[in-house]
């Protein structure tokens, strides 16, 4: 019975999430919430002593609640996933600077020559052969050897790059989900804060608005933080998508220029 291997990327994402939770929570417990409590206490004392005192917005108070903590966990998780995918893309781009098939300018490849050129690709390691450019080159050589038809070679090669573009696009779905989930968590904090403020409406009517303002602070701070993080992540997602598209386009150009244009069926 064949043993099933757990995908490396899945393990990486799982451990990245666990590490992000541990680091962010530890930072909140040891730094953020103690500093926020200190700032709030100082502002309360100053407000009692000076009726005209205007509270300054503190970063510690802005990010102290659990919704903001969850947003930062998701942000670092998304950054870890994007870093992993970027490293894979950069490894694949290195092949664009290498002559995977040694073909001199003006040289022609006949169907009978494809096996010799194919050995140059098959000499690569398994991980390298699984990358899009070596796969496309090997497919073009095998297709040309079988069909001896340049149009068929060109079409099948283009389909490989189309499927690769679709695969890379689908792999961004998790990052896009995280980017969508972060503002949603911020809105949850808004709903929670407004709900707590409404629950203290009686105290506000009696003249004590401190509880209402604190609850409304939760509402606005969580949304503000979540939207900022989401904007930052979406910018990085678009940069990663651009890097993926350039890899596919440049790899297809490489295949056409370095291999297919040298093929001659008769």
C-alpha positions in Angstrom: 0.0 0.0 0.0 1.4 3.4 -1.1 2.0 5.8 1.8 0.4 9.2 1.3 2.7 12.2 1.9 1.4 15.3 3.6 2.0 18.4 1.4 4.9 20.5 2.5 2.9 23.7 2.0 0.0 22.5 4.2 2.5 21.7 7.0 4.1 25.1 6.5 0.8 27.0 6.7 -0.3 25.1 9.8 2.9 25.8 11.7 3.0 29.4 10.4 -0.5 29.9 11.9 0.5 28.3 15.3 3.6 30.4 15.5 1.7 33.6 14.5 -0.8 33.0 17.3 1.9 32.3 19.9 4.0 35.3 19.0 1.2 37.9 18.7 -0.6 36.7 21.8 2.6 36.8 23.8 3.3 40.3 22.6 -0.2 41.4 23.5 0.0 39.9 27.0 3.4 41.3 27.8 3.5 44.6 26.0 0.3 45.9 24.3 -2.3 45.4 27.1 -0.1 46.5 30.0 0.9 49.7 28.1 -2.8 50.3 27.1 -3.9 49.9 30.7 -1.3 52.3 31.8 -2.3 54.9 29.2 -6.0 54.6 30.0 -5.3 55.0 33.8 -3.1 58.1 33.2 -5.8 59.6 30.9 -8.5 58.9 33.5 -6.5 60.7 36.2 -5.7 63.6 34.0 -9.4 63.9 33.0 -10.4 64.1 36.7 -7.8 66.8 37.5 -8.3 68.8 34.3 -12.0 69.1 33.0 -10.8 70.5 29.7 -8.3 67.7 29.0 -8.5 66.2 25.5 -7.4 62.6 25.3 -4.7 61.9 22.8 -5.0 58.8 20.6 -2.6 56.1 21.8 -1.4 53.3 19.5 -1.5 50.9 22.4 -5.2 51.7 23.1 -6.0 51.6 19.4 -4.8 48.0 19.0 -5.5 46.5 22.5 -8.7 44.6 21.9 -9.1 40.9 20.9 -10.4 41.7 17.4 -7.2 43.7 16.6 -5.1 40.8 18.0 -6.9 38.4 15.7 -6.3 40.7 12.7 -2.6 40.8 13.4 -2.5 37.0 13.7 -4.1 36.7 10.3 -1.9 39.4 8.8 1.3 37.6 9.9 -0.1 34.3 8.7 -0.9 35.7 5.3 2.6 37.3 5.1 4.1 33.9 5.9 2.1 32.2 3.1 3.0 35.0 0.7 6.7 34.7 1.6 6.6 30.9 1.0 5.0 31.4 -2.5 7.4 34.2 -3.4 10.4 32.0 -2.6 9.0 29.3 -4.9 8.4 31.8 -7.7 11.9 33.2 -7.4 13.4 29.7 -7.6 11.4 29.2 -10.8 12.5 32.5 -12.2 16.2 31.4 -11.9 15.6 29.0 -14.8 15.0 31.9 -17.1 18.7 32.8 -16.8 19.9 29.3 -17.6 20.2 27.6 -20.9 18.3 24.4 -20.0 18.7 23.3 -23.6 21.9 24.2 -25.3 20.9 25.3 -28.8 23.2 27.5 -30.9 21.7 30.3 -33.0 20.7 29.1 -36.4 20.6 25.4 -35.3 17.5 23.4 -36.2 15.9 20.6 -34.1 14.4 17.6 -36.0 12.0 15.2 -34.4 14.9 12.6 -34.3 16.9 15.0 -32.1 14.4 15.5 -29.4 15.5 12.5 -27.2 19.0 13.9 -26.9 17.7 17.4 -25.9 15.2 15.8 -23.6 18.0 14.1 -21.6 19.3 17.6 -20.6 15.9 18.3 -18.9 15.6 14.8 -17.4 19.1 15.3 -15.8 17.5 17.8 -13.4 16.4 16.9 -10.0 12.7 15.8 -9.4 11.9 19.1 -7.8 13.4 21.1 -10.6 11.6 19.0 -13.3 8.3 19.7 -11.6 8.7 23.4 -12.2 6.7 25.0 -15.1 9.6 25.8 -17.5 11.3 22.4 -17.5 7.9 20.7 -17.8 6.9 22.9 -20.7 10.3 22.3 -22.5 10.1 18.5 -22.0 6.5 18.4 -23.1 7.3 20.4 -26.3 10.2 17.9 -27.1 8.0 14.8 -26.5 5.1 16.3 -28.4 7.3 17.2 -31.4 8.8 13.7 -31.4 5.4 12.1 -31.4 3.3 14.4 -33.7 6.1 16.1 -35.8 3.7 19.0 -35.9 4.8 22.5 -34.9 1.3 23.8 -34.5 0.4 21.0 -32.1 3.6 21.6 -30.1 2.8 25.3 -29.8 -0.8 24.7 -28.8 0.0 22.1 -26.2 2.8 24.3 -24.7 0.4 27.3 -24.5 -2.2 25.1 -22.7 0.5 24.1 -20.1 1.1 27.8 -19.3 -2.6 28.5 -19.2 -3.2 25.7 -16.7 -0.2 26.9 -14.7 -1.6 30.5 -14.6 -4.9 29.1 -13.4 -3.2 27.0 -10.7 -1.2 29.9 -9.4 -4.4 32.0 -9.4 -6.3 29.4 -7.4 -3.5 29.1 -4.9 -4.1 32.8 -4.0 -7.6 31.9 -2.7 -6.4 31.4 0.9 -4.6 34.7 1.0 -7.6 36.5 -0.5 -9.9 34.8 2.1 -7.6 36.1 4.9 -7.7 39.6 3.4 -11.5 39.4 3.3 -11.7 37.9 6.8 -9.7 40.7 8.5 -12.2 43.5 7.8 -15.0 41.1 8.8 -13.3 40.6 12.2 -13.0 44.4 12.5 -16.8 44.8 11.9 -17.4 42.1 14.6 -15.5 44.4 17.0 -17.7 47.3 15.8 -20.9 45.4 16.5 -19.5 44.3 19.9 -18.5 47.8 20.8 -21.9 49.3 19.8 -23.7 46.6 21.6 -21.8 47.3 24.8 -22.4 51.0 24.4 -26.2 50.5 24.0 -26.1 48.4 27.1 -24.8 51.4 29.1 -27.2 53.9 27.7 -28.9 54.2 31.1 -25.7 55.3 32.7 -25.1 57.8 29.9 -28.6 59.3 30.5 -27.6 59.8 34.1 -24.5 61.7 33.1 -21.8 59.0 33.1 -20.7 58.6 29.5 -17.3 57.0 30.3 -18.6 53.5 29.6 -20.3 54.5 26.4 -17.2 56.2 25.0 -15.0 53.3 25.9 -17.3 50.9 24.1 -17.5 53.1 21.1 -13.7 53.2 21.1 -13.7 49.5 20.8 -16.1 49.7 17.8 -14.1 52.3 15.9 -10.6 51.1 16.8 -11.2 47.6 15.6 -12.6 48.7 12.2 -9.9 51.2 11.7 -7.1 48.7 12.4 -8.7 46.0 10.3 -9.1 48.2 7.3 -5.5 49.4 7.4 -4.2 45.8 7.6 -6.5 44.8 4.8 -5.3 47.6 2.5 -1.7 46.6 3.2 -2.3 42.9 2.5 -4.3 43.5 -0.7 -1.4 45.6 -2.0 1.0 42.7 -1.4 -1.4 40.2 -2.9 -1.5 42.2 -6.1 2.3 42.4 -6.2 2.4 38.6 -5.8 -0.1 38.1 -8.5 1.9 40.3 -10.8 5.0 38.2 -10.0 3.1 35.0 -10.9 1.8 36.4 -14.2 5.3 37.6 -15.2 6.7 34.2 -14.5 4.2 32.5 -16.8 4.6 35.0 -19.6 8.4 35.0 -19.4 8.5 31.2 -19.3 6.3 30.9 -22.3 8.4 33.4 -24.2 11.5 31.5 -23.2 10.1 28.2 -24.5 9.1 29.8 -27.8 12.4 31.6 -28.3 14.8 29.0 -27.0 13.2 25.9 -28.3 10.1 26.0 -30.5 11.4 28.4 -33.1 14.4 26.1 -33.7 12.1 23.1 -34.5 11.8 22.0 -38.1 9.5 19.2 -39.0 11.1 18.3 -42.4 
